[in-house]
């Protein structure tokens, strides 16, 4: 989900490059102009999300869910539990649920059912 690596800028064209931790070498080649740059000795590590994670955050309102979870957790005084998106059904046909909830949380003994958009 997250990749550790090193961001750097090409000196020739000012292109922002990213080199994954596993691909680090003594010299790095720019993705655009292929000019080699010597790797610094003391570099700072950064993390970059995968495209899969970025797409899920955009498409499925995951950021809204994270925001609601954070708000509920901060509100809790003694207990906090939750389950993510859940389907509910009243028949034995598990492939066709009757209802769904984005978030079900129990905060200090109180049940909270959330629909997040």
C-alpha positions in Angstrom: 0.0 0.0 0.0 2.9 2.4 0.8 6.2 2.4 -0.9 9.4 3.7 0.8 11.6 5.7 -1.4 13.5 8.9 -2.2 12.1 11.9 -4.1 14.6 14.0 -6.1 14.6 16.6 -8.8 16.5 16.3 -12.1 19.0 19.2 -12.4 18.7 19.4 -16.2 14.9 19.7 -16.6 13.6 20.1 -13.0 11.5 16.9 -13.4 10.4 15.4 -10.1 11.5 11.8 -9.9 10.8 9.1 -7.4 13.1 6.2 -6.8 11.7 3.2 -4.9 13.9 1.9 -2.0 14.5 -1.4 -3.8 15.7 0.4 -6.9 18.3 2.7 -5.2 21.8 2.7 -6.8 24.9 4.8 -6.4 23.6 7.0 -9.3 20.0 7.6 -10.4 18.7 8.2 -13.9 16.0 10.8 -14.6 12.8 9.3 -16.0 12.5 12.1 -18.6 16.1 12.9 -19.8 18.0 9.8 -18.5 20.7 12.1 -17.1 22.5 10.3 -14.2 22.7 12.0 -10.8 24.9 10.8 -7.9 22.9 9.6 -4.9 23.5 11.7 -1.8 25.0 9.9 1.3 22.5 11.2 3.9 19.0 11.0 2.3 15.6 11.4 3.9 13.2 8.5 3.4 9.6 9.2 2.4 6.5 7.1 1.8 4.3 7.3 -1.3 0.9 5.6 -1.6 0.3 3.0 -4.3 -2.1 3.9 -7.2 -4.5 1.2 -5.8 -4.7 3.0 -2.5 -5.2 6.4 -4.1 -8.0 5.1 -6.3 -9.8 3.5 -3.4 -9.6 6.7 -1.4 -11.1 8.6 -4.2 -13.7 6.2 -5.5 -15.2 4.7 -2.4 -15.4 7.6 0.1 -12.7 6.0 2.2 -11.4 9.4 3.4 -14.9 10.2 4.7 -14.9 6.9 6.6 -11.5 7.7 8.1 -12.7 11.1 9.1 -15.9 9.7 10.8 -13.8 7.0 12.6 -11.4 9.6 13.9 -14.2 11.8 15.2 -15.9 8.9 16.9 -12.7 7.7 18.4 -11.9 11.1 19.9 -15.5 11.2 21.3 -15.0 7.8 23.1 -14.2 8.0 26.8 -13.9 4.3 27.8 -14.5 2.0 24.8 -14.5 2.1 21.0 -15.1 -0.7 18.5 -16.1 -0.6 14.8 -16.7 -2.7 11.8 -16.3 -1.3 8.3 -18.8 -1.5 5.4 -21.2 -4.4 6.1 -24.1 -6.0 4.3 -27.2 -7.1 6.2 -29.7 -9.7 4.9 -33.0 -11.1 6.2 -33.1 -14.1 3.9 -30.7 -17.0 3.2 -29.7 -15.5 -0.2 -26.3 -14.1 0.9 -25.5 -12.6 -2.6 -28.4 -10.2 -2.4 -28.3 -8.2 0.9 -31.4 -6.3 2.0 -29.4 -3.4 3.4 -25.8 -2.1 3.9 -24.1 0.2 6.3 -20.8 2.0 5.7 -19.8 1.9 9.4 -21.1 0.3 12.6 -19.4 1.6 15.7 -19.9 1.1 19.4 -18.8 4.1 21.4 -19.0 3.9 25.2 -21.7 1.2 24.9 -23.8 3.2 22.4 -24.4 1.7 18.9 -23.9 4.1 16.0 -24.8 3.2 12.4 -23.3 5.4 9.8 -23.9 6.1 6.1 -21.0 8.0 4.8 -20.9 9.9 1.5 
